[in-house]
Amino acid sequence: MNDPTYYPGIEFDRQASGLLAPEDHVNPTPQARYHLVIIGAGPAGLISAIGAAGLGAKVALVEKTRMGGDCLNVGCVPSKSLLEYTGSTQQPGFDTAFSWLREVRAGIAPHDSVARYSEAGVDVFLGEAQFEASGQVRVGDVLLNARRVAVCTGATADIPPIPGLRECQPLTNETVFDLTEAPTSLAILGAGAIGCELALVFARLGVTVHLFELAPRVLPLEIEEASTAVAAALEAAGVQLHVGEGVSQVSQRPDADVEVEAGGTSYRTQRVLVALGRRPNTAALGLDRVGVEVNARGFIKTNAKLRSSNPSIYAAGDCTAALQFTHHADAQARALVQNTLFAPTASVDGLVIPHCTYTKPEVASVGENPTQLAARGEAFDEYRFDFAELDRGRAEIDGAGFAVIWTKRGGDQILGATIVGHDAGEQIAPVCILMSNGLGLGAAGKALYSYPTRSEYLKRLADAYNRTRLTPTVAKLFKTWLGFTA
């Protein structure tokens, strides 16, 4: 290919861009007054917009860059596409892997496109939004009037003040999926979910990967056994782990490589990728003009109904919450529609919010773990089952892993759970259903599960709980009855 602008999958990027940020889009003439103006077309904004429009409300949706937000463009979709491709192909290549992620992204783009939302009755405005002191929302030369405004602007990768880091133009999740050729070596700062997932992807693609984490283990917010399992998998894939070593300095070398200093040692790599947290996209909105309070990090303060300190302005998604998950934004958006259009009765307090790291093995968790429970003085019981003890686990080549559930001491109220293994993100779903509906672990024993499946773990755990109910007194009564009936 002689075209210097060509890269693998460029046709899919062009297709997605034409749907999510069409160059020929002309912003509509604004209506005199909207029921709801939404700023930001990520998951929270999109679900709010199409939900409100579907109920007959007059809705305007403003997007600064492209529809779909982080999840579609630079988050869940591209990262999981690469994990799936590199994990299911014997010898994955960079070109084919990145072309695949761009094809997947383009295939989903129609769902989040300008055309789809316009056809659904949403007035889509492409441009940067700012609040006027009057409470109106300005988009270029246009002023939008609304009964309610929802801020759904999401968050962006944070670059910590490590000396020399910013000058080295580090990659983040917002730029790494735009790579057109593989780096020979890569330093990843941060071994949370994003860092671990991308470390695994690039190691599978033959890149020398150094993964740095200040905490003493990868996935430091998960239970130690989960961290140990993921660390072993990363090392088996060729990732060089540097845990307990904070990066003190990053410097650009004359040969264009980067030198990373951590723990008194220097490491030389071609590129650096930062995965050390996120900051909200709120600084340029002019929130101070309309009395919307933010915390020290810039996240919008909201109550359980998602209302800000300005009663006419609501917020949802990553610009409000430390739990930055697409499914959390989805739940918030549904409450936001209710509360902005009708009586504000929907609360987001008490949501059961799982999360999953899609390494191999996967790590999925919901609720609280022992460290968190102990911190607030909650007594608990633990029930654990290894997947290798299941018949399906014995039959599978990759049958390792475990599930552990913590219940309130002496009862079956589920306080939290962690699952490590194949499809952990899927396997935790029934636990979430139990918790969301106030059902205890014992209730799981009443269901039938296909045999042989990994989901049988839940019945085994329920059986373990039910056996604890066989107290000495009950056992004595059973013995007496059985002796009498004999």
DRENDO-1510 file (C-alpha; in Angstrom, 1 decimal, always signed):
<recs>
REC; n; res; u; v; w
REC; 1; MET; +0.0; +0.0; +0.0 .
REC; 2; ASN; +1.7; +3.2; -1.2 .
REC; 3; ASP; -0.8; +5.6; +0.5 .
REC; 4; PRO; +1.0; +7.0; +3.6 .
REC; 5; THR; -2.4; +7.8; +5.2 .
REC; 6; TYR; -3.6; +4.2; +5.0 .
REC; 7; TYR; -3.7; +2.0; +8.0 .
REC; 8; PRO; -5.5; -1.3; +8.7 .
REC; 9; GLY; -9.2; -0.8; +9.2 .
REC; 10; ILE; -9.3; +2.8; +8.0 .
REC; 11; GLU; -12.4; +2.1; +6.0 .
REC; 12; PHE; -14.2; +1.1; +9.3 .
REC; 13; ASP; -13.0; +4.3; +11.0 .
REC; 14; ARG; -14.4; +6.4; +8.2 .
REC; 15; GLN; -17.7; +4.5; +8.3 .
REC; 16; ALA; -18.0; +5.1; +12.1 .
REC; 17; SER; -17.0; +8.7; +11.9 .
REC; 18; GLY; -19.6; +9.3; +9.2 .
REC; 19; LEU; -22.3; +8.0; +11.5 .
REC; 20; LEU; -21.1; +9.4; +14.9 .
REC; 21; ALA; -19.8; +12.8; +13.8 .
REC; 22; PRO; -20.9; +13.4; +10.2 .
REC; 23; GLU; -19.1; +16.3; +8.6 .
REC; 24; ASP; -22.3; +17.3; +6.6 .
REC; 25; HIS; -24.5; +17.5; +9.7 .
REC; 26; VAL; -26.3; +20.8; +10.1 .
REC; 27; ASN; -27.5; +21.6; +13.6 .
REC; 28; PRO; -31.3; +21.9; +13.7 .
REC; 29; THR; -33.2; +25.1; +14.4 .
REC; 30; PRO; -33.8; +25.0; +18.1 .
REC; 31; GLN; -37.3; +24.8; +19.5 .
REC; 32; ALA; -38.5; +27.6; +21.7 .
REC; 33; ARG; -38.2; +25.5; +24.8 .
REC; 34; TYR; -37.3; +21.9; +25.5 .
REC; 35; HIS; -38.4; +19.6; +28.2 .
REC; 36; LEU; -34.8; +18.4; +28.5 .
REC; 37; VAL; -31.4; +19.5; +27.1 .
REC; 38; ILE; -28.7; +16.8; +27.6 .
REC; 39; ILE; -25.0; +17.7; +27.3 .
REC; 40; GLY; -23.0; +14.7; +26.3 .
REC; 41; ALA; -23.8; +11.7; +24.1 .
REC; 42; GLY; -22.2; +8.9; +26.0 .
REC; 43; PRO; -24.2; +6.1; +27.5 .
REC; 44; ALA; -25.9; +8.2; +30.1 .
REC; 45; GLY; -26.8; +11.0; +27.6 .
REC; 46; LEU; -27.9; +8.6; +24.8 .
REC; 47; ILE; -30.2; +6.5; +27.0 .
REC; 48; SER; -31.7; +9.6; +28.6 .
REC; 49; ALA; -32.3; +11.2; +25.2 .
REC; 50; ILE; -33.9; +8.3; +23.5 .
REC; 51; GLY; -35.9; +7.4; +26.6 .
REC; 52; ALA; -37.3; +10.9; +27.1 .
REC; 53; ALA; -38.0; +11.4; +23.4 .
REC; 54; GLY; -39.8; +8.0; +23.4 .
REC; 55; LEU; -42.2; +9.4; +26.0 .
REC; 56; GLY; -43.0; +12.4; +23.9 .
REC; 57; ALA; -40.7; +15.0; +25.4 .
REC; 58; LYS; -39.0; +17.7; +23.4 .
REC; 59; VAL; -35.3; +16.7; +23.8 .
REC; 60; ALA; -32.0; +18.4; +22.6 .
REC; 61; LEU; -28.8; +16.4; +22.8 .
REC; 62; VAL; -25.4; +18.2; +22.5 .
REC; 63; GLU; -22.2; +16.4; +21.7 .
REC; 64; LYS; -18.7; +18.0; +21.5 .
REC; 65; THR; -16.8; +15.2; +19.6 .
REC; 66; ARG; -18.7; +12.1; +18.5 .
REC; 67; MET; -21.7; +10.2; +19.6 .
REC; 68; GLY; -21.3; +7.0; +21.6 .
REC; 69; GLY; -18.9; +8.4; +24.3 .
REC; 70; ASP; -16.0; +6.5; +25.7 .
REC; 71; CYS; -17.7; +3.1; +25.8 .
REC; 72; LEU; -18.1; +2.8; +22.0 .
REC; 73; ASN; -15.1; +4.9; +20.9 .
REC; 74; VAL; -12.3; +4.5; +23.3 .
REC; 75; GLY; -13.4; +2.2; +26.1 .
REC; 76; CYS; -15.4; -1.0; +26.5 .
REC; 77; VAL; -16.0; -1.8; +22.8 .
REC; 78; PRO; -12.4; -1.5; +21.5 .
REC; 79; SER; -10.7; -3.0; +24.5 .
REC; 80; LYS; -13.0; -6.1; +24.7 .
REC; 81; SER; -12.7; -6.5; +20.9 .
REC; 82; LEU; -9.0; -6.7; +21.2 .
REC; 83; LEU; -9.1; -9.0; +24.2 .
REC; 84; GLU; -11.5; -11.3; +22.4 .
REC; 85; TYR; -9.5; -11.3; +19.2 .
REC; 86; THR; -6.1; -11.8; +20.7 .
REC; 87; GLY; -7.4; -14.5; +23.1 .
REC; 88; SER; -9.1; -16.6; +20.4 .
REC; 89; THR; -6.5; -16.4; +17.7 .
REC; 90; GLN; -3.3; -18.6; +17.9 .
REC; 91; GLN; -0.9; -16.0; +16.5 .
REC; 92; PRO; -2.7; -12.6; +16.4 .
REC; 93; GLY; -1.1; -9.8; +14.5 .
REC; 94; PHE; -1.3; -6.1; +15.2 .
REC; 95; ASP; -2.8; -5.2; +11.9 .
REC; 96; THR; -5.6; -7.8; +11.9 .
REC; 97; ALA; -6.4; -7.2; +15.6 .
REC; 98; PHE; -6.7; -3.5; +15.3 .
REC; 99; SER; -8.7; -3.8; +12.0 .
REC; 100; TRP; -11.1; -6.1; +13.9 .
REC; 101; LEU; -11.6; -3.6; +16.7 .
REC; 102; ARG; -12.4; -0.9; +14.1 .
REC; 103; GLU; -14.8; -3.2; +12.3 .
REC; 104; VAL; -16.6; -4.0; +15.6 .
REC; 105; ARG; -16.8; -0.3; +16.5 .
REC; 106; ALA; -18.2; +0.6; +13.1 .
REC; 107; GLY; -20.7; -2.2; +13.3 .
REC; 108; ILE; -22.1; -0.8; +16.5 .
REC; 109; ALA; -22.0; +2.8; +15.4 .
REC; 110; PRO; -25.4; +2.9; +13.7 .
REC; 111; HIS; -27.0; +2.2; +17.1 .
REC; 112; ASP; -25.5; +5.5; +18.5 .
REC; 113; SER; -25.6; +7.5; +15.3 .
REC; 114; VAL; -26.8; +11.0; +14.8 .
REC; 115; ALA; -29.3; +9.7; +12.2 .
REC; 116; ARG; -30.8; +7.2; +14.6 .
REC; 117; TYR; -31.4; +9.8; +17.3 .
REC; 118; SER; -32.6; +12.4; +14.9 .
REC; 119; GLU; -35.1; +9.9; +13.5 .
REC; 120; ALA; -36.2; +9.2; +17.1 .
REC; 121; GLY; -37.2; +12.8; +17.5 .
REC; 122; VAL; -34.1; +14.1; +19.3 .
REC; 123; ASP; -32.6; +17.4; +18.1 .
REC; 124; VAL; -28.9; +16.6; +17.9 .
REC; 125; PHE; -26.5; +19.5; +18.1 .
REC; 126; LEU; -22.8; +18.9; +17.4 .
REC; 127; GLY; -20.6; +21.4; +19.2 .
REC; 128; GLU; -19.3; +22.5; +22.6 .
REC; 129; ALA; -21.9; +23.4; +25.2 .
REC; 130; GLN; -21.6; +26.0; +27.9 .
REC; 131; PHE; -24.0; +27.4; +30.4 .
REC; 132; GLU; -25.0; +31.0; +30.3 .
REC; 133; ALA; -25.7; +32.8; +33.6 .
REC; 134; SER; -29.4; +32.8; +32.6 .
REC; 135; GLY; -29.4; +29.0; +32.7 .
REC; 136; GLN; -29.5; +28.6; +28.9 .
REC; 137; VAL; -27.1; +26.3; +27.1 .
REC; 138; ARG; -25.0; +27.9; +24.4 .
REC; 139; VAL; -23.9; +25.8; +21.4 .
REC; 140; GLY; -22.0; +28.1; +19.1 .
REC; 141; ASP; -24.3; +30.9; +18.2 .
REC; 142; VAL; -27.4; +29.0; +19.4 .
REC; 143; LEU; -29.1; +29.3; +22.8 .
REC; 144; LEU; -31.1; +26.3; +24.0 .
REC; 145; ASN; -33.9; +26.9; +26.6 .
REC; 146; ALA; -35.1; +24.0; +28.7 .
REC; 147; ARG; -37.2; +23.1; +31.7 .
REC; 148; ARG; -34.4; +20.8; +32.8 .
REC; 149; VAL; -30.8; +20.3; +31.8 .
REC; 150; ALA; -28.8; +17.0; +32.3 .
REC; 151; VAL; -25.0; +17.0; +32.3 .
REC; 152; CYS; -23.7; +13.7; +31.0 .
REC; 153; THR; -20.2; +14.7; +29.9 .
REC; 154; GLY; -18.3; +11.7; +31.2 .
REC; 155; ALA; -14.7; +11.7; +32.2 .
REC; 156; THR; -11.3; +11.6; +30.6 .
REC; 157; ALA; -7.9; +9.9; +31.4 .
REC; 158; ASP; -6.0; +11.7; +34.1 .
REC; 159; ILE; -2.3; +12.4; +33.6 .
REC; 160; PRO; -0.6; +12.5; +37.1 .
REC; 161; PRO; +2.1; +15.1; +37.8 .
REC; 162; ILE; +5.0; +12.7; +37.4 .
REC; 163; PRO; +8.0; +14.6; +36.3 .
REC; 164; GLY; +8.5; +14.4; +32.5 .
REC; 165; LEU; +5.4; +12.3; +31.9 .
REC; 166; ARG; +3.3; +14.8; +30.0 .
REC; 167; GLU; +6.2; +15.9; +27.9 .
REC; 168; CYS; +6.6; +12.3; +26.6 .
REC; 169; GLN; +3.1; +12.4; +25.1 .
REC; 170; PRO; +1.9; +9.3; +26.8 .
REC; 171; LEU; -0.9; +7.1; +25.4 .
REC; 172; THR; -4.2; +6.8; +27.2 .
REC; 173; ASN; -7.3; +4.9; +26.5 .
REC; 174; GLU; -8.4; +7.8; +24.3 .
REC; 175; THR; -5.4; +7.4; +22.0 .
REC; 176; VAL; -4.1; +3.9; +22.2 .
REC; 177; PHE; -6.8; +2.5; +20.0 .
REC; 178; ASP; -5.8; +4.9; +17.3 .
REC; 179; LEU; -2.3; +3.3; +16.9 .
REC; 180; THR; -1.5; +2.3; +13.4 .
REC; 181; GLU; +1.5; +0.2; +14.2 .
REC; 182; ALA; +2.6; -1.8; +17.2 .
REC; 183; PRO; +5.2; -0.3; +19.5 .
REC; 184; THR; +8.2; -2.6; +20.1 .
REC; 185; SER; +7.9; -2.1; +23.9 .
REC; 186; LEU; +5.4; -0.4; +26.2 .
REC; 187; ALA; +5.4; +0.8; +29.8 .
REC; 188; ILE; +1.9; +0.8; +31.3 .
REC; 189; LEU; +1.4; +2.9; +34.5 .
REC; 190; GLY; -1.4; +1.5; +36.6 .
REC; 191; ALA; -2.4; -2.1; +37.1 .
REC; 192; GLY; -6.2; -1.6; +37.6 .
REC; 193; ALA; -8.7; -3.1; +35.2 .
REC; 194; ILE; -7.6; -0.9; +32.2 .
REC; 195; GLY; -3.9; -1.4; +32.8 .
REC; 196; CYS; -4.2; -5.2; +33.2 .
REC; 197; GLU; -6.4; -5.7; +30.2 .
REC; 198; LEU; -4.2; -3.6; +27.8 .
REC; 199; ALA; -1.1; -5.3; +29.2 .
REC; 200; LEU; -2.5; -8.7; +28.2 .
REC; 201; VAL; -3.5; -7.4; +24.8 .
REC; 202; PHE; -0.2; -6.0; +23.9 .
REC; 203; ALA; +1.8; -8.9; +25.3 .
REC; 204; ARG; -0.3; -11.3; +23.1 .
REC; 205; LEU; +0.6; -9.1; +20.2 .
REC; 206; GLY; +4.3; -9.6; +20.8 .
REC; 207; VAL; +5.0; -6.3; +22.5 .
REC; 208; THR; +7.4; -6.2; +25.4 .
REC; 209; VAL; +5.2; -4.9; +28.2 .
REC; 210; HIS; +6.3; -3.5; +31.6 .
REC; 211; LEU; +3.3; -3.0; +34.0 .
REC; 212; PHE; +3.9; -0.6; +36.9 .
REC; 213; GLU; +1.7; -0.4; +40.1 .
REC; 214; LEU; +2.4; +1.5; +43.2 .
REC; 215; ALA; +0.2; -0.9; +45.3 .
REC; 216; PRO; +1.8; -4.2; +46.3 .
REC; 217; ARG; -0.3; -6.2; +43.8 .
REC; 218; VAL; -2.2; -5.8; +40.6 .
REC; 219; LEU; -6.0; -5.1; +40.8 .
REC; 220; PRO; -5.4; -3.8; +44.3 .
REC; 221; LEU; -9.1; -3.2; +45.0 .
REC; 222; GLU; -10.0; -6.9; +44.5 .
REC; 223; ILE; -9.3; -9.7; +47.0 .
REC; 224; GLU; -5.7; -10.9; +47.1 .
REC; 225; GLU; -6.5; -14.3; +45.6 .
REC; 226; ALA; -8.0; -12.7; +42.5 .
REC; 227; SER; -5.0; -10.4; +42.2 .
REC; 228; THR; -2.7; -13.4; +42.4 .
REC; 229; ALA; -4.5; -15.3; +39.7 .
REC; 230; VAL; -4.4; -12.3; +37.3 .
REC; 231; ALA; -0.7; -11.6; +38.1 .
REC; 232; ALA; +0.2; -15.2; +37.3 .
REC; 233; ALA; -1.7; -15.0; +34.0 .
REC; 234; LEU; -0.1; -11.8; +33.0 .
REC; 235; GLU; +3.4; -13.1; +33.7 .
REC; 236; ALA; +2.6; -16.3; +31.8 .
REC; 237; ALA; +1.7; -14.0; +28.8 .
REC; 238; GLY; +5.1; -12.3; +29.1 .
REC; 239; VAL; +4.1; -9.1; +31.0 .
REC; 240; GLN; +6.9; -7.9; +33.3 .
REC; 241; LEU; +5.3; -6.8; +36.5 .
REC; 242; HIS; +6.7; -4.1; +38.8 .
REC; 243; VAL; +4.4; -3.9; +41.8 .
REC; 244; GLY; +5.1; -1.8; +44.8 .
REC; 245; GLU; +7.1; +0.5; +42.6 .
REC; 246; GLY; +5.8; +3.9; +41.9 .
REC; 247; VAL; +7.1; +5.7; +38.8 .
REC; 248; SER; +9.2; +8.6; +39.9 .
REC; 249; GLN; +10.1; +10.1; +36.6 .
REC; 250; VAL; +9.7; +9.7; +32.9 .
REC; 251; SER; +12.1; +11.2; +30.3 .
REC; 252; GLN; +12.4; +11.3; +26.6 .
REC; 253; ARG; +15.6; +9.9; +25.2 .
REC; 254; PRO; +17.5; +11.3; +22.2 .
REC; 255; ASP; +16.7; +8.2; +20.2 .
REC; 256; ALA; +12.9; +8.9; +20.8 .
REC; 257; ASP; +12.5; +6.0; +23.3 .
REC; 258; VAL; +11.3; +6.7; +26.8 .
REC; 259; GLU; +13.0; +6.0; +30.1 .
REC; 260; VAL; +10.9; +5.2; +33.0 .
REC; 261; GLU; +12.3; +5.3; +36.5 .
REC; 262; ALA; +10.7; +3.2; +39.3 .
REC; 263; GLY; +12.0; +1.7; +42.4 .
REC; 264; GLY; +15.5; +3.0; +41.8 .
REC; 265; THR; +15.7; +1.3; +38.4 .
REC; 266; SER; +15.4; +2.7; +34.9 .
REC; 267; TYR; +13.4; +0.9; +32.2 .
REC; 268; ARG; +13.6; +1.8; +28.5 .
REC; 269; THR; +10.5; +1.4; +26.3 .
REC; 270; GLN; +9.3; +2.9; +23.0 .
REC; 271; ARG; +6.0; +4.2; +24.4 .
REC; 272; VAL; +4.2; +4.9; +27.7 .
REC; 273; LEU; +0.5; +4.3; +28.4 .
REC; 274; VAL; -1.2; +5.9; +31.4 .
REC; 275; ALA; -4.0; +4.1; +33.2 .
REC; 276; LEU; -4.0; +5.9; +36.5 .
REC; 277; GLY; -7.6; +7.1; +37.0 .
REC; 278; ARG; -9.9; +9.6; +35.4 .
REC; 279; ARG; -11.1; +13.2; +35.8 .
REC; 280; PRO; -14.6; +14.5; +34.9 .
REC; 281; ASN; -15.2; +16.6; +31.8 .
REC; 282; THR; -16.8; +19.5; +33.6 .
REC; 283; ALA; -14.2; +22.3; +33.7 .
REC; 284; ALA; -15.3; +24.1; +30.5 .
REC; 285; LEU; -19.1; +24.0; +31.1 .
REC; 286; GLY; -19.3; +27.1; +33.1 .
REC; 287; LEU; -21.0; +25.3; +36.0 .
REC; 288; ASP; -20.1; +28.1; +38.4 .
REC; 289; ARG; -22.3; +30.5; +36.4 .
REC; 290; VAL; -25.4; +28.4; +37.2 .
REC; 291; GLY; -24.6; +27.5; +40.8 .
REC; 292; VAL; -23.7; +23.8; +40.2 .
REC; 293; GLU; -21.3; +22.6; +42.9 .
REC; 294; VAL; -18.5; +20.2; +42.2 .
REC; 295; ASN; -16.1; +18.4; +44.5 .
REC; 296; ALA; -12.4; +18.9; +44.8 .
REC; 297; ARG; -11.8; +16.7; +41.7 .
REC; 298; GLY; -14.5; +18.4; +39.6 .
REC; 299; PHE; -17.2; +15.7; +39.9 .
REC; 300; ILE; -20.7; +17.2; +40.0 .
REC; 301; LYS; -22.3; +16.8; +43.4 .
REC; 302; THR; -25.8; +15.2; +43.1 .
REC; 303; ASN; -28.3; +13.8; +45.5 .
REC; 304; ALA; -30.0; +10.4; +45.3 .
REC; 305; LYS; -32.3; +11.7; +42.6 .
REC; 306; LEU; -29.4; +13.0; +40.5 .
REC; 307; ARG; -30.3; +16.6; +41.1 .
REC; 308; SER; -27.4; +19.1; +41.5 .
REC; 309; SER; -27.2; +22.1; +43.7 .
REC; 310; ASN; -29.2; +23.9; +41.0 .
REC; 311; PRO; -32.7; +22.3; +41.1 .
REC; 312; SER; -33.1; +22.7; +37.3 .
REC; 313; ILE; -29.9; +20.9; +36.5 .
REC; 314; TYR; -29.3; +17.1; +36.9 .
REC; 315; ALA; -26.2; +15.0; +36.1 .
REC; 316; ALA; -25.5; +11.4; +35.4 .
REC; 317; GLY; -22.7; +9.1; +34.3 .
REC; 318; ASP; -19.0; +9.4; +34.8 .
REC; 319; CYS; -19.0; +13.1; +35.5 .
REC; 320; THR; -20.8; +12.3; +38.8 .
REC; 321; ALA; -19.5; +9.1; +40.1 .
REC; 322; ALA; -16.4; +7.2; +41.3 .
REC; 323; LEU; -18.1; +4.0; +39.9 .
REC; 324; GLN; -17.4; +4.7; +36.2 .
REC; 325; PHE; -19.2; +1.8; +34.5 .
REC; 326; THR; -21.5; +1.9; +31.4 .
REC; 327; HIS; -24.1; -0.2; +33.2 .
REC; 328; HIS; -24.1; +2.3; +36.1 .
REC; 329; ALA; -24.6; +5.2; +33.7 .
REC; 330; ASP; -27.5; +3.2; +32.1 .
REC; 331; ALA; -29.2; +2.8; +35.5 .
REC; 332; GLN; -28.7; +6.5; +36.3 .
REC; 333; ALA; -30.1; +7.6; +32.9 .
REC; 334; ARG; -33.3; +5.7; +33.6 .
REC; 335; ALA; -33.8; +7.4; +36.9 .
REC; 336; LEU; -32.9; +10.8; +35.3 .
REC; 337; VAL; -35.7; +10.5; +32.7 .
REC; 338; GLN; -38.2; +9.9; +35.5 .
REC; 339; ASN; -36.9; +12.7; +37.7 .
REC; 340; THR; -36.5; +15.4; +35.0 .
REC; 341; LEU; -39.8; +14.8; +33.2 .
REC; 342; PHE; -42.1; +13.7; +36.0 .
REC; 343; ALA; -42.2; +13.5; +39.8 .
REC; 344; PRO; -38.7; +13.0; +41.1 .
REC; 345; THR; -39.3; +9.7; +42.7 .
REC; 346; ALA; -36.5; +7.5; +41.3 .
REC; 347; SER; -33.5; +7.1; +43.5 .
REC; 348; VAL; -30.1; +5.7; +42.5 .
REC; 349; ASP; -29.1; +4.9; +46.1 .
REC; 350; GLY; -28.7; +1.2; +46.9 .
REC; 351; LEU; -28.0; +0.1; +43.3 .
REC; 352; VAL; -26.3; -3.3; +43.1 .
REC; 353; ILE; -23.4; -2.5; +40.7 .
REC; 354; PRO; -21.1; -5.3; +39.6 .
REC; 355; HIS; -17.8; -4.9; +37.7 .
REC; 356; CYS; -15.6; -7.1; +35.7 .
REC; 357; THR; -12.0; -7.1; +34.6 .
REC; 358; TYR; -11.8; -9.1; +31.3 .
REC; 359; THR; -8.4; -10.6; +31.6 .
REC; 360; LYS; -7.9; -14.4; +31.5 .
REC; 361; PRO; -9.1; -15.4; +34.0 .
REC; 362; GLU; -11.8; -12.8; +34.3 .
REC; 363; VAL; -12.4; -11.2; +37.7 .
REC; 364; ALA; -16.0; -10.2; +38.5 .
REC; 365; SER; -17.2; -8.6; +41.8 .
REC; 366; VAL; -20.3; -7.2; +43.3 .
REC; 367; GLY; -21.0; -5.7; +46.7 .
REC; 368; GLU; -18.3; -5.5; +49.4 .
REC; 369; ASN; -15.3; -7.8; +50.0 .
REC; 370; PRO; -13.9; -8.8; +53.4 .
REC; 371; THR; -11.6; -5.7; +53.7 .
REC; 372; GLN; -14.5; -3.4; +53.1 .
REC; 373; LEU; -16.8; -5.3; +55.4 .
REC; 374; ALA; -14.2; -5.3; +58.2 .
REC; 375; ALA; -13.6; -1.6; +57.8 .
REC; 376; ARG; -17.2; -0.9; +58.8 .
REC; 377; GLY; -17.4; -3.6; +61.4 .
REC; 378; GLU; -19.7; -5.9; +59.6 .
REC; 379; ALA; -19.5; -9.5; +60.7 .
REC; 380; PHE; -19.8; -12.0; +57.9 .
REC; 381; ASP; -19.7; -15.7; +56.8 .
REC; 382; GLU; -17.8; -16.9; +53.7 .
REC; 383; TYR; -18.9; -19.5; +51.3 .
REC; 384; ARG; -16.4; -20.6; +48.6 .
REC; 385; PHE; -16.5; -23.2; +45.8 .
REC; 386; ASP; -13.8; -24.1; +43.2 .
REC; 387; PHE; -14.9; -24.5; +39.7 .
REC; 388; ALA; -12.5; -27.5; +39.3 .
REC; 389; GLU; -14.8; -29.4; +41.7 .
REC; 390; LEU; -17.7; -29.1; +39.2 .
REC; 391; ASP; -18.1; -31.9; +36.6 .
REC; 392; ARG; -18.1; -29.2; +33.9 .
REC; 393; GLY; -15.0; -27.8; +35.3 .
REC; 394; ARG; -13.3; -31.2; +35.2 .
REC; 395; ALA; -14.3; -31.6; +31.6 .
REC; 396; GLU; -13.0; -28.2; +30.5 .
REC; 397; ILE; -9.4; -27.5; +29.6 .
REC; 398; ASP; -9.8; -24.1; +31.2 .
REC; 399; GLY; -11.9; -25.1; +34.2 .
REC; 400; ALA; -10.0; -23.4; +36.9 .
REC; 401; GLY; -11.3; -20.6; +39.1 .
REC; 402; PHE; -13.5; -20.1; +42.1 .
REC; 403; ALA; -16.5; -18.3; +43.4 .
REC; 404; VAL; -16.8; -16.8; +46.9 .
REC; 405; ILE; -19.8; -15.2; +48.5 .
REC; 406; TRP; -20.0; -13.3; +51.8 .
REC; 407; THR; -23.2; -13.2; +53.8 .
REC; 408; LYS; -24.3; -11.4; +56.9 .
REC; 409; ARG; -23.1; -13.4; +59.9 .
REC; 410; GLY; -25.6; -16.1; +60.8 .
REC; 411; GLY; -27.9; -15.6; +57.8 .
REC; 412; ASP; -28.0; -15.7; +54.0 .
REC; 413; GLN; -28.2; -12.0; +53.1 .
REC; 414; ILE; -25.6; -11.6; +50.4 .
REC; 415; LEU; -23.1; -8.7; +51.2 .
REC; 416; GLY; -20.7; -9.3; +48.3 .
REC; 417; ALA; -19.2; -11.8; +45.9 .
REC; 418; THR; -16.1; -12.3; +43.7 .
REC; 419; ILE; -15.8; -14.8; +40.9 .
REC; 420; VAL; -12.5; -15.6; +39.2 .
REC; 421; GLY; -12.4; -17.8; +36.0 .
REC; 422; HIS; -13.8; -18.2; +32.6 .
REC; 423; ASP; -16.9; -16.0; +32.0 .
REC; 424; ALA; -16.9; -14.6; +35.5 .
REC; 425; GLY; -18.7; -11.5; +34.2 .
REC; 426; GLU; -21.5; -13.8; +33.1 .
REC; 427; GLN; -21.5; -16.1; +36.1 .
REC; 428; ILE; -22.0; -13.2; +38.6 .
REC; 429; ALA; -25.3; -12.2; +37.0 .
REC; 430; PRO; -27.5; -14.4; +39.1 .
REC; 431; VAL; -25.8; -13.1; +42.3 .
REC; 432; CYS; -26.7; -9.6; +41.2 .
REC; 433; ILE; -30.3; -10.7; +40.6 .
REC; 434; LEU; -30.5; -12.2; +44.1 .
REC; 435; MET; -29.0; -9.1; +45.7 .
REC; 436; SER; -31.2; -6.6; +43.7 .
REC; 437; ASN; -34.4; -8.5; +44.8 .
REC; 438; GLY; -33.5; -9.0; +48.4 .
REC; 439; LEU; -33.1; -12.7; +48.0 .
REC; 440; GLY; -30.6; -14.6; +50.1 .
REC; 441; LEU; -28.1; -17.2; +49.2 .
REC; 442; GLY; -30.5; -19.9; +50.3 .
REC; 443; ALA; -32.9; -18.9; +47.5 .
REC; 444; ALA; -30.4; -20.0; +44.9 .
REC; 445; GLY; -30.8; -23.6; +46.1 .
REC; 446; LYS; -34.4; -23.6; +44.9 .
REC; 447; ALA; -33.6; -23.2; +41.3 .
REC; 448; LEU; -32.6; -25.9; +38.8 .
REC; 449; TYR; -29.4; -25.5; +36.8 .
REC; 450; SER; -28.6; -27.3; +33.5 .
REC; 451; TYR; -26.1; -30.1; +34.0 .
REC; 452; PRO; -23.2; -29.9; +33.5 .
REC; 453; THR; -22.7; -26.1; +33.7 .
REC; 454; ARG; -20.4; -23.8; +35.6 .
REC; 455; SER; -23.5; -22.0; +37.0 .
REC; 456; GLU; -24.0; -25.0; +39.3 .
REC; 457; TYR; -21.5; -23.3; +41.6 .
REC; 458; LEU; -24.4; -21.2; +42.9 .
REC; 459; LYS; -26.4; -24.3; +43.9 .
REC; 460; ARG; -23.3; -25.7; +45.6 .
REC; 461; LEU; -22.9; -22.5; +47.6 .
REC; 462; ALA; -26.6; -22.5; +48.5 .
REC; 463; ASP; -26.2; -26.1; +49.7 .
REC; 464; ALA; -23.3; -25.1; +51.8 .
REC; 465; TYR; -25.4; -22.4; +53.5 .
REC; 466; ASN; -28.4; -24.7; +54.0 .
REC; 467; ARG; -26.1; -27.2; +55.8 .
REC; 468; THR; -25.3; -24.5; +58.4 .
REC; 469; ARG; -29.0; -24.5; +59.3 .
REC; 470; LEU; -28.7; -28.1; +60.5 .
REC; 471; THR; -27.9; -27.1; +64.1 .
REC; 472; PRO; -27.3; -29.8; +66.8 .
REC; 473; THR; -30.9; -29.2; +68.0 .
REC; 474; VAL; -32.4; -29.7; +64.6 .
REC; 475; ALA; -30.1; -32.7; +64.0 .
REC; 476; LYS; -31.4; -34.2; +67.2 .
REC; 477; LEU; -35.0; -33.7; +66.2 .
REC; 478; PHE; -34.4; -35.3; +62.8 .
REC; 479; LYS; -32.7; -38.3; +64.5 .
REC; 480; THR; -35.6; -38.7; +66.9 .
REC; 481; TRP; -38.2; -38.5; +64.1 .
REC; 482; LEU; -36.3; -40.9; +61.9 .
REC; 483; GLY; -35.9; -43.3; +64.8 .
REC; 484; PHE; -39.6; -43.1; +65.5 .
REC; 485; THR; -40.7; -43.6; +61.9 .
REC; 486; ALA; -38.4; -46.6; +61.5 .
</recs>
